Amino acid sequence: MVATAVVVPLIRLFIPVGPALIGTTLLPLCMIGDAFGISPVFFTIVVAISASTSFANGLESASMVVHKYNYWTLVDYFKSGIIPTIALMILHATVLLPLVTMMGY
């Protein structure tokens, strides 16, 4: 569970587009979670949040348009996205599963 909360945001670096991230990670994670007795709702939330914040790493397709005009550089995206990504990793690893279990999943 903790490994998933850390690995999924890092996978965003290699699969930056949100729908592609969902398509490649959600089903395998839900199957692994089912084998370990962890609710697929947890993995769905982790993947959904990571996919929805994929614009922060600078490689998402909509963000690539502005590179043509030199408004921002990839280093700017990294600087602005590192703290939120680390915060999401910590929140996913510590807070999300208790919330999901409290809701009955």
N, C-alpha and C positions, 0 to 999 in steps of 0.2 A: 504494500500500500504506500509506504513512504517512498520506495524506489520509483513507483509510478508517478507520484507527485513531483518528483525531481526530474525524472527522465522525460516526461511528456513535454514540459516547457523547453527542454533542451532539444528535443526532436524538432521543435519549431524552427531551429536554425537550419535544418536540412530540408524540411518540408514547410516552407513559409506560408503557403496559401491555406487558409482555414478549411475549406471543404476537402481539400486533399488530405490534410492532417486528420480530419474526422474519418474519412474513408479508409485510411491506412492503419489507424491505431485503435479505433473504437471497438470493432468486432474482436480482434485478438485480445484486447484487454478485458473485455466482458467475459470472454471464454476462460481466460486465466483466472479472473476473479471468481467466476462460478465454481471452478475447480477448487479454489481455496475457501469458498464459503463467504466471499465478500460480495455485497450487492452490486449489480451492474450500474445502479444509479450513481454510486460513487465515481466510477470510471467515466460515466457519461458526463457528469458535472465537470470533472477535471479536464476532459478532452474539450468540452464545449467552451470552457473559460479560456483554455489555451488557444483554441482556434479563434475565438473572438478577439483575442489580444495579439493576434499574429502581425497586425500592422505595426506594432511597436518595434519589431526587429529590423525594419527597413527593407526587407526583401519581398514584402507583400506586393502584389501586382499594382494596386492603386498607389502605393507609396513610390514605386519605381518611376512613375510619371514625372514626379517633381525633380528627380535627379537630372533630367534633361536640362533643366533651367538652373541647376546648381544652387538651389535653395538650401538643401541640407546634404550632408555627406553620410555615409554609412557609419562613421564614427559618432556623428551626432545622434543617430538612432540608437547605437549601442549605449551611449552615455545616458540617454533618456529612458531606455528600456531595462537597464540592468537592475535597478532598485525595485521597480514593480515586479519584475520576473522573480527575483529572489523572495520578495514578499509573498507572491502567489505560491511559490514552492513551500514556504513555511506554513502558510495558511492551509494549503491542501493537505500537508502532512500532519498537521496537528488539530485543526478545527473541523474540517469537512466531514470526516467519517463519524465523529460523535453527532454532528448535526443530522446527517443522513439516518443514523440509527435512531435518533430521537423522533424522527418523523415516521418511523415504522418501516423503513426499507432495510 
